[in-house]
Amino acid sequence: MTVERNYDLSAHNTFRMKVKCACFAEYGSVEELAGLDWDSLPRPLKHIGEGSNLLFTGDFPGTILHSAIRYVKYVDVGLDEVPVIAGAGVRWDDLVAELCGHGLWGAENLSHIPGEVGAAAVQNIGAYGVEIKDIISGVSCYDLVTRKSCKFTVDQCRYGYRESMFKEAGDRYVITSALLRLTRSPRPRLEYKGLSGVDASSPASIRNAVIDIRKSKLPEPSEIGSAGSFFKNPVISASDFVRVCNAATGVSVPHFVLDGGMIKVPAAWLIDQCGFKGEREGGAAVYEKQPLVIVNATGSATPDDVLELERRIVATVHERFGVSLSPEVEHLPK
Ligand code: EPU
């Protein structure tokens, strides 16, 4: 267990913002988590994973909690379905690589996504037609209010598009492990247009294809700081969609009609149409190959650079299309 004061968070956020927290506490087991000297920890408390979906907007006045629970347990029930329990501190992509290496199906489309298991289950990460909720059976948690361990089924997690009960509950529940269901029999998911025609002979071959796509569109976290998609794809009404089409002046608007008639429009397209690709603000920039991503282009971007670029994008997209973009990346402090 590590508890440090006035701690530098540069290595704990993939945006690489140079910020500090009043206290940083890392634990290696549920027992260590429960045994923290809670009353001495500065408030507020905030649990993070790899910090790959976070923008630190300045120094954090409270305690950052981080899980180093890093075990992977295979429950061999001798059937087609293979339950796997993964500790919250396991790097998500290390787990996906391991599962694909064992020839287990289910997680391959979610390859090369930065982050750790606990945060992936809070955020309901998704890519290429799959969300983590599709392979989660349940999660184990530590309740910071009752100071007891508890479990939730996937239904109780109330997953939606990058949403879950854990986000609604504020920072009450700390996920300590997730129970995933993989299968031995093939179940390739190739609906996403970029995956049609790829070699689907094994989870590893799909993983390789997904990694190629991500590398061609998204910045490599090891090379350039970012937090992936900065905005959510907006879901709008049919009448708002007509307004977007009118504002698009002759260009057809990419869109997906959802159950119930609401329409999802790619935020990347709206931002692209407003001419933001490559746009700079101090050390921050809109990524050239995927304008949904804001990057720390110089390595020395400040939180204010990113916030100003965010403000300009939101204002311009709203003015041109009447659509309000909301950030996917969590801002801390809010
Ligand atoms: N587009 C443009 N210009 C561009 C790039 C894209 O107009 O320069 C438009 C195109 O119409 C394209 C559409 O945006 O068809 C969608 O682009 P893409 O398929 O790359 O996906 P996305 O909707 O922008 C979402 C997730 C990604 C995930 C991909 C693939 C969100 C907020 N983002 O992006 O997740 O990898 O789908 O499934 O839902 C993340 O959450 O950090 C993330 C990267």
Boltz pocket constraint, residues with backbone or C-beta under 6 A from the ligand:
constraints:
  - pocket:
      binder: B
      contacts: [[A, 126], [A, 127], [A, 128], [A, 129], [A, 192], [A, 217], [A, 218], [A, 227], [A, 228], [A, 229], [A, 230], [A, 231], [A, 232], [A, 233], [A, 254], [A, 266], [A, 267], [A, 268], [A, 269], [A, 270], [A, 272], [A, 288], [A, 289], [A, 290], [A, 291], [A, 292], [A, 328]]
      max_distance: 6.0
